[in-house]
Amino acid sequence: MVYTKSPLKSNPYGIIKTNKGKTGIVSTLYAVYKPLENTYPEFVQIYFEQDARMNNYMHPLVNKGAKNDMKVSDENALKGDVIFPQKEEQIKISEYFLRLDNLISLHQRKPIF
């Protein structure tokens, strides 16, 4: 799991994404975390893709600096509370959204006549 506090218009407190197994170098702008045994990384990304959920989670953990920059330590980014279902259900939910994303992509590629 990676977190960056780089602000975006819809996510002023940063974003959380999952490494999809690709090797490479991670910028120092990202904090890297290993999920707990009972947590499915893809589910965490899906959970935090909803802008309001991500912003509500991060808002109390972030302090704005004097230059209006984000001040959150790597440790504090994990101090928010979340309630996840059991790992087996996290996997099923993640697989469902992956199939849905694939279906949407297929329909977007269809030529319109």
Biopython code that builds the backbone (N, CA, C, O; Angstrom):
import numpy as np
from Bio.PDB.StructureBuilder import StructureBuilder

atoms = [
    (1, "MET", "N", (0.856, -1.168, 0.000)),
    (1, "MET", "CA", (0.000, 0.000, 0.000)),
    (1, "MET", "C", (0.903, 1.231, 0.000)),
    (1, "MET", "O", (1.932, 1.268, 0.674)),
    (2, "VAL", "N", (0.493, 2.235, -0.771)),
    (2, "VAL", "CA", (1.238, 3.489, -0.784)),
    (2, "VAL", "C", (0.285, 4.640, -0.506)),
    (2, "VAL", "O", (-0.870, 4.632, -0.931)),
    (3, "TYR", "N", (0.792, 5.621, 0.213)),
    (3, "TYR", "CA", (0.045, 6.840, 0.504)),
    (3, "TYR", "C", (0.902, 8.018, 0.077)),
    (3, "TYR", "O", (2.094, 8.071, 0.377)),
    (4, "THR", "N", (0.294, 8.954, -0.619)),
    (4, "THR", "CA", (0.973, 10.203, -0.922)),
    (4, "THR", "C", (0.110, 11.347, -0.424)),
    (4, "THR", "O", (-1.106, 11.355, -0.612)),
    (5, "LYS", "N", (0.744, 12.295, 0.201)),
    (5, "LYS", "CA", (0.012, 13.454, 0.698)),
    (5, "LYS", "C", (-0.039, 14.564, -0.338)),
    (5, "LYS", "O", (-0.464, 15.679, -0.035)),
    (6, "SER", "N", (0.390, 14.265, -1.557)),
    (6, "SER", "CA", (0.285, 15.253, -2.626)),
    (6, "SER", "C", (-1.188, 15.555, -2.867)),
    (6, "SER", "O", (-1.951, 14.656, -3.219)),
    (7, "PRO", "N", (-1.593, 16.787, -2.686)),
    (7, "PRO", "CA", (-3.021, 17.108, -2.798)),
    (7, "PRO", "C", (-3.514, 17.122, -4.243)),
    (7, "PRO", "O", (-2.811, 17.568, -5.151)),
    (8, "LEU", "N", (-4.704, 16.639, -4.431)),
    (8, "LEU", "CA", (-5.418, 16.717, -5.697)),
    (8, "LEU", "C", (-6.695, 17.504, -5.418)),
    (8, "LEU", "O", (-7.099, 17.638, -4.263)),
    (9, "LYS", "N", (-7.324, 18.018, -6.451)),
    (9, "LYS", "CA", (-8.533, 18.808, -6.244)),
    (9, "LYS", "C", (-9.596, 18.024, -5.473)),
    (9, "LYS", "O", (-10.197, 18.542, -4.532)),
    (10, "SER", "N", (-9.823, 16.770, -5.877)),
    (10, "SER", "CA", (-10.849, 15.963, -5.210)),
    (10, "SER", "C", (-10.342, 15.274, -3.944)),
    (10, "SER", "O", (-11.144, 14.796, -3.142)),
    (11, "ASN", "N", (-9.032, 15.216, -3.757)),
    (11, "ASN", "CA", (-8.441, 14.584, -2.572)),
    (11, "ASN", "C", (-7.362, 15.500, -1.987)),
    (11, "ASN", "O", (-6.172, 15.252, -2.179)),
    (12, "PRO", "N", (-7.765, 16.541, -1.285)),
    (12, "PRO", "CA", (-6.785, 17.510, -0.772)),
    (12, "PRO", "C", (-5.831, 16.934, 0.277)),
    (12, "PRO", "O", (-4.809, 17.547, 0.583)),
    (13, "TYR", "N", (-6.153, 15.773, 0.825)),
    (13, "TYR", "CA", (-5.300, 15.174, 1.854)),
    (13, "TYR", "C", (-4.473, 14.013, 1.325)),
    (13, "TYR", "O", (-3.803, 13.334, 2.104)),
    (14, "GLY", "N", (-4.505, 13.770, 0.026)),
    (14, "GLY", "CA", (-3.708, 12.707, -0.565)),
    (14, "GLY", "C", (-4.547, 11.521, -0.999)),
    (14, "GLY", "O", (-5.777, 11.550, -0.951)),
    (15, "ILE", "N", (-3.840, 10.462, -1.429)),
    (15, "ILE", "CA", (-4.503, 9.256, -1.924)),
    (15, "ILE", "C", (-3.796, 8.004, -1.407)),
    (15, "ILE", "O", (-2.629, 8.044, -1.017)),
    (16, "ILE", "N", (-4.525, 6.903, -1.415)),
    (16, "ILE", "CA", (-3.994, 5.592, -1.043)),
    (16, "ILE", "C", (-4.198, 4.668, -2.235)),
    (16, "ILE", "O", (-5.298, 4.589, -2.782)),
    (17, "LYS", "N", (-3.150, 3.975, -2.635)),
    (17, "LYS", "CA", (-3.222, 3.028, -3.744)),
    (17, "LYS", "C", (-2.511, 1.734, -3.362)),
    (17, "LYS", "O", (-1.750, 1.684, -2.396)),
    (18, "THR", "N", (-2.776, 0.691, -4.142)),
    (18, "THR", "CA", (-2.160, -0.613, -3.937)),
    (18, "THR", "C", (-1.126, -0.861, -5.017)),
    (18, "THR", "O", (-1.356, -0.556, -6.187)),
    (19, "ASN", "N", (0.009, -1.414, -4.627)),
    (19, "ASN", "CA", (0.985, -1.870, -5.607)),
    (19, "ASN", "C", (0.427, -3.147, -6.203)),
    (19, "ASN", "O", (0.108, -4.090, -5.480)),
    (20, "LYS", "N", (0.310, -3.178, -7.519)),
    (20, "LYS", "CA", (-0.272, -4.344, -8.203)),
    (20, "LYS", "C", (0.773, -5.404, -8.526)),
    (20, "LYS", "O", (0.606, -6.172, -9.474)),
    (21, "GLY", "N", (1.858, -5.452, -7.739)),
    (21, "GLY", "CA", (2.863, -6.488, -7.918)),
    (21, "GLY", "C", (3.974, -6.122, -8.868)),
    (21, "GLY", "O", (4.835, -6.950, -9.165)),
    (22, "LYS", "N", (3.970, -4.894, -9.350)),
    (22, "LYS", "CA", (5.016, -4.457, -10.270)),
    (22, "LYS", "C", (6.205, -3.949, -9.469)),
    (22, "LYS", "O", (6.045, -3.163, -8.536)),
    (23, "THR", "N", (7.392, -4.400, -9.836)),
    (23, "THR", "CA", (8.586, -3.939, -9.130)),
    (23, "THR", "C", (9.019, -2.594, -9.688)),
    (23, "THR", "O", (8.765, -2.272, -10.848)),
    (24, "GLY", "N", (9.662, -1.834, -8.857)),
    (24, "GLY", "CA", (10.142, -0.532, -9.285)),
    (24, "GLY", "C", (10.595, 0.287, -8.097)),
    (24, "GLY", "O", (10.617, -0.186, -6.961)),
    (25, "ILE", "N", (10.948, 1.498, -8.376)),
    (25, "ILE", "CA", (11.404, 2.419, -7.346)),
    (25, "ILE", "C", (10.241, 3.316, -6.957)),
    (25, "ILE", "O", (9.535, 3.838, -7.820)),
    (26, "VAL", "N", (10.044, 3.492, -5.661)),
    (26, "VAL", "CA", (8.963, 4.326, -5.158)),
    (26, "VAL", "C", (9.537, 5.669, -4.743)),
    (26, "VAL", "O", (10.526, 5.735, -4.012)),
    (27, "SER", "N", (8.917, 6.726, -5.207)),
    (27, "SER", "CA", (9.345, 8.079, -4.874)),
    (27, "SER", "C", (9.271, 8.308, -3.372)),
    (27, "SER", "O", (8.468, 7.681, -2.681)),
    (28, "THR", "N", (10.104, 9.200, -2.875)),
    (28, "THR", "CA", (10.073, 9.553, -1.451)),
    (28, "THR", "C", (8.817, 10.342, -1.100)),
    (28, "THR", "O", (8.557, 10.591, 0.077)),
    (29, "LEU", "N", (8.034, 10.738, -2.101)),
    (29, "LEU", "CA", (6.759, 11.411, -1.839)),
    (29, "LEU", "C", (5.706, 10.438, -1.311)),
    (29, "LEU", "O", (4.652, 10.858, -0.834)),
    (30, "TYR", "N", (5.991, 9.137, -1.397)),
    (30, "TYR", "CA", (5.050, 8.118, -0.967)),
    (30, "TYR", "C", (5.520, 7.448, 0.311)),
    (30, "TYR", "O", (6.712, 7.209, 0.505)),
    (31, "ALA", "N", (4.572, 7.153, 1.173)),
    (31, "ALA", "CA", (4.835, 6.312, 2.340)),
    (31, "ALA", "C", (4.346, 4.916, 1.965)),
    (31, "ALA", "O", (3.245, 4.770, 1.436)),
    (32, "VAL", "N", (5.140, 3.904, 2.228)),
    (32, "VAL", "CA", (4.812, 2.528, 1.841)),
    (32, "VAL", "C", (4.478, 1.725, 3.085)),
    (32, "VAL", "O", (5.198, 1.772, 4.082)),
    (33, "TYR", "N", (3.382, 0.991, 3.014)),
    (33, "TYR", "CA", (2.921, 0.190, 4.145)),
    (33, "TYR", "C", (2.654, -1.236, 3.704)),
    (33, "TYR", "O", (2.271, -1.485, 2.561)),
    (34, "LYS", "N", (2.860, -2.162, 4.614)),
    (34, "LYS", "CA", (2.492, -3.559, 4.379)),
    (34, "LYS", "C", (1.195, -3.802, 5.151)),
    (34, "LYS", "O", (1.138, -3.545, 6.353)),
    (35, "PRO", "N", (0.151, -4.294, 4.472)),
    (35, "PRO", "CA", (-1.125, -4.511, 5.168)),
    (35, "PRO", "C", (-1.035, -5.651, 6.177)),
    (35, "PRO", "O", (-0.203, -6.550, 6.052)),
    (36, "LEU", "N", (-1.896, -5.594, 7.161)),
    (36, "LEU", "CA", (-1.977, -6.661, 8.154)),
    (36, "LEU", "C", (-2.462, -7.949, 7.484)),
    (36, "LEU", "O", (-3.041, -7.915, 6.398)),
    (37, "GLU", "N", (-2.222, -9.070, 8.139)),
    (37, "GLU", "CA", (-2.612, -10.386, 7.603)),
    (37, "GLU", "C", (-4.103, -10.464, 7.285)),
    (37, "GLU", "O", (-4.495, -11.135, 6.330)),
    (38, "ASN", "N", (-4.937, -9.787, 8.071)),
    (38, "ASN", "CA", (-6.389, -9.878, 7.889)),
    (38, "ASN", "C", (-6.938, -8.809, 6.945)),
    (38, "ASN", "O", (-8.142, -8.558, 6.920)),
    (39, "THR", "N", (-6.046, -8.177, 6.165)),
    (39, "THR", "CA", (-6.452, -7.102, 5.268)),
    (39, "THR", "C", (-6.028, -7.421, 3.838)),
    (39, "THR", "O", (-4.883, -7.796, 3.585)),
    (40, "TYR", "N", (-6.968, -7.266, 2.910)),
    (40, "TYR", "CA", (-6.712, -7.495, 1.487)),
    (40, "TYR", "C", (-6.411, -6.138, 0.849)),
    (40, "TYR", "O", (-7.283, -5.269, 0.817)),
    (41, "PRO", "N", (-5.189, -5.943, 0.339)),
    (41, "PRO", "CA", (-4.767, -4.625, -0.150)),
    (41, "PRO", "C", (-5.693, -4.005, -1.200)),
    (41, "PRO", "O", (-5.959, -2.804, -1.151)),
    (42, "GLU", "N", (-6.183, -4.804, -2.145)),
    (42, "GLU", "CA", (-7.061, -4.263, -3.172)),
    (42, "GLU", "C", (-8.342, -3.696, -2.566)),
    (42, "GLU", "O", (-8.883, -2.707, -3.060)),
    (43, "PHE", "N", (-8.825, -4.325, -1.492)),
    (43, "PHE", "CA", (-10.021, -3.821, -0.823)),
    (43, "PHE", "C", (-9.752, -2.457, -0.205)),
    (43, "PHE", "O", (-10.601, -1.567, -0.262)),
    (44, "VAL", "N", (-8.581, -2.293, 0.381)),
    (44, "VAL", "CA", (-8.227, -1.010, 1.004)),
    (44, "VAL", "C", (-8.255, 0.095, -0.052)),
    (44, "VAL", "O", (-8.776, 1.182, 0.197)),
    (45, "GLN", "N", (-7.695, -0.185, -1.228)),
    (45, "GLN", "CA", (-7.716, 0.820, -2.291)),
    (45, "GLN", "C", (-9.151, 1.134, -2.711)),
    (45, "GLN", "O", (-9.511, 2.302, -2.852)),
    (46, "ILE", "N", (-9.972, 0.103, -2.910)),
    (46, "ILE", "CA", (-11.374, 0.319, -3.288)),
    (46, "ILE", "C", (-12.085, 1.139, -2.223)),
    (46, "ILE", "O", (-12.841, 2.058, -2.538)),
    (47, "TYR", "N", (-11.843, 0.809, -0.974)),
    (47, "TYR", "CA", (-12.479, 1.505, 0.150)),
    (47, "TYR", "C", (-12.158, 2.998, 0.112)),
    (47, "TYR", "O", (-13.039, 3.831, 0.320)),
    (48, "PHE", "N", (-10.900, 3.331, -0.152)),
    (48, "PHE", "CA", (-10.477, 4.729, -0.113)),
    (48, "PHE", "C", (-10.587, 5.441, -1.461)),
    (48, "PHE", "O", (-10.235, 6.617, -1.548)),
    (49, "GLU", "N", (-11.058, 4.779, -2.505)),
    (49, "GLU", "CA", (-11.247, 5.456, -3.788)),
    (49, "GLU", "C", (-12.410, 6.438, -3.751)),
    (49, "GLU", "O", (-12.454, 7.373, -4.551)),
    (50, "GLN", "N", (-13.334, 6.243, -2.850)),
    (50, "GLN", "CA", (-14.426, 7.197, -2.696)),
    (50, "GLN", "C", (-13.844, 8.461, -2.050)),
    (50, "GLN", "O", (-13.369, 8.427, -0.915)),
    (51, "ASP", "N", (-13.889, 9.575, -2.790)),
    (51, "ASP", "CA", (-13.238, 10.802, -2.343)),
    (51, "ASP", "C", (-13.680, 11.228, -0.941)),
    (51, "ASP", "O", (-12.845, 11.566, -0.102)),
    (52, "ALA", "N", (-14.977, 11.213, -0.689)),
    (52, "ALA", "CA", (-15.476, 11.664, 0.618)),
    (52, "ALA", "C", (-14.937, 10.788, 1.748)),
    (52, "ALA", "O", (-14.599, 11.288, 2.821)),
    (53, "ARG", "N", (-14.860, 9.485, 1.501)),
    (53, "ARG", "CA", (-14.355, 8.571, 2.534)),
    (53, "ARG", "C", (-12.885, 8.852, 2.836)),
    (53, "ARG", "O", (-12.478, 8.901, 3.996)),
    (54, "MET", "N", (-12.091, 9.037, 1.773)),
    (54, "MET", "CA", (-10.663, 9.324, 1.948)),
    (54, "MET", "C", (-10.476, 10.646, 2.678)),
    (54, "MET", "O", (-9.681, 10.737, 3.613)),
    (55, "ASN", "N", (-11.208, 11.670, 2.251)),
    (55, "ASN", "CA", (-11.067, 12.988, 2.869)),
    (55, "ASN", "C", (-11.516, 12.976, 4.325)),
    (55, "ASN", "O", (-10.866, 13.587, 5.173)),
    (56, "ASN", "N", (-12.612, 12.293, 4.627)),
    (56, "ASN", "CA", (-13.090, 12.207, 6.015)),
    (56, "ASN", "C", (-12.107, 11.449, 6.894)),
    (56, "ASN", "O", (-11.927, 11.786, 8.064)),
    (57, "TYR", "N", (-11.469, 10.419, 6.331)),
    (57, "TYR", "CA", (-10.485, 9.642, 7.088)),
    (57, "TYR", "C", (-9.249, 10.485, 7.396)),
    (57, "TYR", "O", (-8.773, 10.515, 8.531)),
    (58, "MET", "N", (-8.734, 11.170, 6.373)),
    (58, "MET", "CA", (-7.465, 11.893, 6.523)),
    (58, "MET", "C", (-7.593, 13.249, 7.212)),
    (58, "MET", "O", (-6.647, 13.694, 7.863)),
    (59, "HIS", "N", (-8.738, 13.913, 7.084)),
    (59, "HIS", "CA", (-8.889, 15.271, 7.605)),
    (59, "HIS", "C", (-8.419, 15.434, 9.052)),
    (59, "HIS", "O", (-7.645, 16.351, 9.327)),
    (60, "PRO", "N", (-8.855, 14.584, 9.991)),
    (60, "PRO", "CA", (-8.408, 14.779, 11.379)),
    (60, "PRO", "C", (-6.939, 14.408, 11.612)),
    (60, "PRO", "O", (-6.388, 14.732, 12.664)),
    (61, "LEU", "N", (-6.301, 13.739, 10.654)),
    (61, "LEU", "CA", (-4.919, 13.286, 10.831)),
    (61, "LEU", "C", (-3.901, 14.271, 10.261)),
    (61, "LEU", "O", (-2.706, 14.164, 10.540)),
    (62, "VAL", "N", (-4.375, 15.231, 9.463)),
    (62, "VAL", "CA", (-3.487, 16.143, 8.743)),
    (62, "VAL", "C", (-3.496, 17.515, 9.398)),
    (62, "VAL", "O", (-4.543, 18.024, 9.796)),
    (63, "ASN", "N", (-2.326, 18.095, 9.501)),
    (63, "ASN", "CA", (-2.186, 19.486, 9.925)),
    (63, "ASN", "C", (-1.646, 20.271, 8.751)),
    (63, "ASN", "O", (-0.727, 19.813, 8.072)),
    (64, "LYS", "N", (-2.201, 21.451, 8.500)),
    (64, "LYS", "CA", (-1.670, 22.295, 7.430)),
    (64, "LYS", "C", (-0.548, 23.140, 7.990)),
    (64, "LYS", "O", (-0.677, 23.750, 9.051)),
    (65, "GLY", "N", (0.561, 23.168, 7.257)),
    (65, "GLY", "CA", (1.723, 23.936, 7.672)),
    (65, "GLY", "C", (1.567, 25.419, 7.364)),
    (65, "GLY", "O", (0.557, 25.850, 6.808)),
    (66, "ALA", "N", (2.584, 26.192, 7.735)),
    (66, "ALA", "CA", (2.566, 27.641, 7.544)),
    (66, "ALA", "C", (2.436, 28.015, 6.069)),
    (66, "ALA", "O", (1.849, 29.048, 5.745)),
    (67, "LYS", "N", (2.965, 27.205, 5.190)),
    (67, "LYS", "CA", (2.888, 27.473, 3.746)),
    (67, "LYS", "C", (1.736, 26.712, 3.109)),
    (67, "LYS", "O", (1.748, 26.446, 1.907)),
    (68, "ASN", "N", (0.741, 26.362, 3.916)),
    (68, "ASN", "CA", (-0.449, 25.646, 3.474)),
    (68, "ASN", "C", (-0.125, 24.264, 2.901)),
    (68, "ASN", "O", (-0.870, 23.737, 2.074)),
    (69, "ASP", "N", (1.009, 23.675, 3.355)),
    (69, "ASP", "CA", (1.348, 22.329, 2.906)),
    (69, "ASP", "C", (0.853, 21.306, 3.929)),
    (69, "ASP", "O", (0.557, 21.650, 5.073)),
    (70, "MET", "N", (0.768, 20.061, 3.505)),
    (70, "MET", "CA", (0.252, 18.991, 4.360)),
    (70, "MET", "C", (1.325, 18.509, 5.322)),
    (70, "MET", "O", (2.462, 18.252, 4.927)),
    (71, "LYS", "N", (0.957, 18.394, 6.559)),
    (71, "LYS", "CA", (1.860, 17.867, 7.580)),
    (71, "LYS", "C", (1.199, 16.653, 8.210)),
    (71, "LYS", "O", (0.337, 16.782, 9.079)),
    (72, "VAL", "N", (1.607, 15.485, 7.768)),
    (72, "VAL", "CA", (1.144, 14.240, 8.369)),
    (72, "VAL", "C", (2.327, 13.285, 8.336)),
    (72, "VAL", "O", (2.949, 13.082, 7.294)),
    (73, "SER", "N", (2.622, 12.714, 9.472)),
    (73, "SER", "CA", (3.733, 11.763, 9.515)),
    (73, "SER", "C", (3.269, 10.430, 8.947)),
    (73, "SER", "O", (2.071, 10.153, 8.887)),
    (74, "ASP", "N", (4.220, 9.615, 8.534)),
    (74, "ASP", "CA", (3.886, 8.295, 8.003)),
    (74, "ASP", "C", (3.091, 7.485, 9.028)),
    (74, "ASP", "O", (2.176, 6.747, 8.664)),
    (75, "GLU", "N", (3.438, 7.623, 10.297)),
    (75, "GLU", "CA", (2.745, 6.879, 11.351)),
    (75, "GLU", "C", (1.322, 7.399, 11.546)),
    (75, "GLU", "O", (0.397, 6.607, 11.725)),
    (76, "ASN", "N", (1.136, 8.722, 11.513)),
    (76, "ASN", "CA", (-0.191, 9.296, 11.740)),
    (76, "ASN", "C", (-1.165, 8.980, 10.623)),
    (76, "ASN", "O", (-2.376, 8.985, 10.847)),
    (77, "ALA", "N", (-0.668, 8.705, 9.424)),
    (77, "ALA", "CA", (-1.553, 8.372, 8.311)),
    (77, "ALA", "C", (-2.312, 7.077, 8.573)),
    (77, "ALA", "O", (-3.317, 6.809, 7.914)),
    (78, "LEU", "N", (-1.850, 6.274, 9.518)),
    (78, "LEU", "CA", (-2.495, 4.997, 9.828)),
    (78, "LEU", "C", (-3.351, 5.039, 11.084)),
    (78, "LEU", "O", (-3.922, 4.017, 11.463)),
    (79, "LYS", "N", (-3.457, 6.185, 11.739)),
    (79, "LYS", "CA", (-4.124, 6.245, 13.044)),
    (79, "LYS", "C", (-5.633, 6.409, 12.985)),
    (79, "LYS", "O", (-6.295, 6.400, 14.023)),
    (80, "GLY", "N", (-6.184, 6.559, 11.795)),
    (80, "GLY", "CA", (-7.631, 6.669, 11.679)),
    (80, "GLY", "C", (-8.303, 5.326, 11.902)),
    (80, "GLY", "O", (-7.672, 4.276, 11.777)),
    (81, "ASP", "N", (-9.588, 5.366, 12.234)),
    (81, "ASP", "CA", (-10.352, 4.137, 12.468)),
    (81, "ASP", "C", (-11.124, 3.747, 11.219)),
    (81, "ASP", "O", (-11.756, 4.589, 10.583)),
    (82, "VAL", "N", (-11.070, 2.476, 10.872)),
    (82, "VAL", "CA", (-11.880, 1.900, 9.794)),
    (82, "VAL", "C", (-12.410, 0.557, 10.276)),
    (82, "VAL", "O", (-11.796, -0.112, 11.108)),
    (83, "ILE", "N", (-13.546, 0.187, 9.744)),
    (83, "ILE", "CA", (-14.119, -1.122, 10.048)),
    (83, "ILE", "C", (-14.268, -1.861, 8.729)),
    (83, "ILE", "O", (-15.034, -1.450, 7.857)),
    (84, "PHE", "N", (-13.533, -2.950, 8.590)),
    (84, "PHE", "CA", (-13.566, -3.772, 7.380)),
    (84, "PHE", "C", (-14.232, -5.102, 7.697)),
    (84, "PHE", "O", (-14.181, -5.572, 8.834)),
    (85, "PRO", "N", (-14.864, -5.715, 6.684)),
    (85, "PRO", "CA", (-15.382, -7.075, 6.886)),
    (85, "PRO", "C", (-14.229, -8.071, 6.968)),
    (85, "PRO", "O", (-13.065, -7.697, 6.826)),
    (86, "GLN", "N", (-14.562, -9.335, 7.197)),
    (86, "GLN", "CA", (-13.546, -10.388, 7.231)),
    (86, "GLN", "C", (-12.802, -10.421, 5.889)),
    (86, "GLN", "O", (-13.339, -9.992, 4.868)),
    (87, "LYS", "N", (-11.578, -10.927, 5.896)),
    (87, "LYS", "CA", (-10.740, -10.919, 4.697)),
    (87, "LYS", "C", (-11.407, -11.635, 3.523)),
    (87, "LYS", "O", (-11.298, -11.174, 2.387)),
    (88, "GLU", "N", (-12.087, -12.740, 3.768)),
    (88, "GLU", "CA", (-12.738, -13.470, 2.686)),
    (88, "GLU", "C", (-13.759, -12.585, 1.975)),
    (88, "GLU", "O", (-13.864, -12.617, 0.749)),
    (89, "GLU", "N", (-14.509, -11.798, 2.739)),
    (89, "GLU", "CA", (-15.493, -10.888, 2.141)),
    (89, "GLU", "C", (-14.805, -9.724, 1.432)),
    (89, "GLU", "O", (-15.292, -9.254, 0.404)),
    (90, "GLN", "N", (-13.678, -9.255, 1.971)),
    (90, "GLN", "CA", (-12.911, -8.208, 1.302)),
    (90, "GLN", "C", (-12.483, -8.679, -0.089)),
    (90, "GLN", "O", (-12.551, -7.925, -1.060)),
    (91, "ILE", "N", (-12.042, -9.931, -0.169)),
    (91, "ILE", "CA", (-11.605, -10.495, -1.452)),
    (91, "ILE", "C", (-12.779, -10.562, -2.429)),
    (91, "ILE", "O", (-12.638, -10.184, -3.592)),
    (92, "LYS", "N", (-13.936, -11.039, -1.964)),
    (92, "LYS", "CA", (-15.106, -11.149, -2.835)),
    (92, "LYS", "C", (-15.559, -9.776, -3.327)),
    (92, "LYS", "O", (-15.901, -9.625, -4.500)),
    (93, "ILE", "N", (-15.566, -8.793, -2.461)),
    (93, "ILE", "CA", (-15.960, -7.436, -2.844)),
    (93, "ILE", "C", (-14.972, -6.883, -3.872)),
    (93, "ILE", "O", (-15.375, -6.266, -4.859)),
    (94, "SER", "N", (-13.699, -7.103, -3.639)),
    (94, "SER", "CA", (-12.664, -6.620, -4.566)),
    (94, "SER", "C", (-12.807, -7.273, -5.931)),
    (94, "SER", "O", (-12.699, -6.600, -6.956)),
    (95, "GLU", "N", (-13.050, -8.582, -5.954)),
    (95, "GLU", "CA", (-13.229, -9.290, -7.221)),
    (95, "GLU", "C", (-14.461, -8.774, -7.956)),
    (95, "GLU", "O", (-14.440, -8.635, -9.179)),
    (96, "TYR", "N", (-15.528, -8.490, -7.225)),
    (96, "TYR", "CA", (-16.746, -7.952, -7.829)),
    (96, "TYR", "C", (-16.455, -6.617, -8.518)),
    (96, "TYR", "O", (-16.846, -6.416, -9.668)),
    (97, "PHE", "N", (-15.777, -5.714, -7.829)),
    (97, "PHE", "CA", (-15.479, -4.406, -8.414)),
    (97, "PHE", "C", (-14.501, -4.514, -9.579)),
    (97, "PHE", "O", (-14.584, -3.727, -10.522)),
    (98, "LEU", "N", (-13.587, -5.462, -9.533)),
    (98, "LEU", "CA", (-12.676, -5.677, -10.662)),
    (98, "LEU", "C", (-13.460, -6.127, -11.897)),
    (98, "LEU", "O", (-13.228, -5.628, -12.998)),
    (99, "ARG", "N", (-14.393, -7.074, -11.713)),
    (99, "ARG", "CA", (-15.227, -7.523, -12.840)),
    (99, "ARG", "C", (-16.077, -6.368, -13.371)),
    (99, "ARG", "O", (-16.240, -6.218, -14.582)),
    (100, "LEU", "N", (-16.612, -5.562, -12.472)),
    (100, "LEU", "CA", (-17.428, -4.420, -12.879)),
    (100, "LEU", "C", (-16.589, -3.406, -13.659)),
    (100, "LEU", "O", (-17.037, -2.899, -14.687)),
    (101, "ASP", "N", (-15.388, -3.108, -13.187)),
    (101, "ASP", "CA", (-14.485, -2.200, -13.906)),
    (101, "ASP", "C", (-14.150, -2.745, -15.292)),
    (101, "ASP", "O", (-14.122, -1.991, -16.264)),
    (102, "ASN", "N", (-13.896, -4.050, -15.387)),
    (102, "ASN", "CA", (-13.586, -4.664, -16.676)),
    (102, "ASN", "C", (-14.781, -4.572, -17.628)),
    (102, "ASN", "O", (-14.611, -4.294, -18.815)),
    (103, "LEU", "N", (-15.972, -4.802, -17.113)),
    (103, "LEU", "CA", (-17.178, -4.713, -17.921)),
    (103, "LEU", "C", (-17.390, -3.285, -18.430)),
    (103, "LEU", "O", (-17.733, -3.083, -19.595)),
    (104, "ILE", "N", (-17.192, -2.320, -17.575)),
    (104, "ILE", "CA", (-17.318, -0.913, -17.980)),
    (104, "ILE", "C", (-16.293, -0.583, -19.059)),
    (104, "ILE", "O", (-16.619, 0.085, -20.041)),
    (105, "SER", "N", (-15.061, -1.047, -18.884)),
    (105, "SER", "CA", (-14.014, -0.803, -19.887)),
    (105, "SER", "C", (-14.385, -1.405, -21.235)),
    (105, "SER", "O", (-14.174, -0.783, -22.276)),
    (106, "LEU", "N", (-14.939, -2.618, -21.219)),
    (106, "LEU", "CA", (-15.354, -3.261, -22.468)),
    (106, "LEU", "C", (-16.433, -2.451, -23.174)),
    (106, "LEU", "O", (-16.380, -2.279, -24.392)),
    (107, "HIS", "N", (-17.398, -1.961, -22.431)),
    (107, "HIS", "CA", (-18.479, -1.175, -23.020)),
    (107, "HIS", "C", (-17.991, 0.175, -23.532)),
    (107, "HIS", "O", (-18.528, 0.694, -24.510)),
    (108, "GLN", "N", (-16.999, 0.737, -22.898)),
    (108, "GLN", "CA", (-16.451, 2.016, -23.356)),
    (108, "GLN", "C", (-15.686, 1.861, -24.659)),
    (108, "GLN", "O", (-15.581, 2.816, -25.429)),
    (109, "ARG", "N", (-15.146, 0.668, -24.918)),
    (109, "ARG", "CA", (-14.384, 0.414, -26.139)),
    (109, "ARG", "C", (-15.269, 0.087, -27.332)),
    (109, "ARG", "O", (-14.802, 0.129, -28.471)),
    (110, "LYS", "N", (-16.535, -0.238, -27.098)),
    (110, "LYS", "CA", (-17.448, -0.586, -28.189)),
    (110, "LYS", "C", (-17.615, 0.614, -29.114)),
    (110, "LYS", "O", (-17.827, 1.734, -28.650)),
    (111, "PRO", "N", (-17.521, 0.381, -30.420)),
    (111, "PRO", "CA", (-17.778, 1.493, -31.347)),
    (111, "PRO", "C", (-19.268, 1.839, -31.358)),
    (111, "PRO", "O", (-20.125, 0.958, -31.293)),
    (112, "ILE", "N", (-19.554, 3.123, -31.439)),
    (112, "ILE", "CA", (-20.955, 3.580, -31.462)),
    (112, "ILE", "C", (-21.286, 3.941, -32.915)),
    (112, "ILE", "O", (-20.629, 4.792, -33.514)),
    (113, "PHE", "N", (-22.302, 3.293, -33.468)),
    (113, "PHE", "CA", (-22.705, 3.549, -34.852)),
    (113, "PHE", "C", (-24.089, 4.128, -34.902)),
    (113, "PHE", "O", (-24.602, 4.411, -35.985)),
]
sb = StructureBuilder()
sb.init_structure("model")
sb.init_model(0)
sb.init_chain("A")
sb.init_seg("    ")
for serial, (resi, resn, name, xyz) in enumerate(atoms, 1):
    if name == "N":
        sb.init_residue(resn, " ", resi, " ")
    sb.init_atom(name, np.array(xyz, "f"), 0.0, 1.0, " ", f" {name:<3s}", serial, name[0])
structure = sb.get_structure()
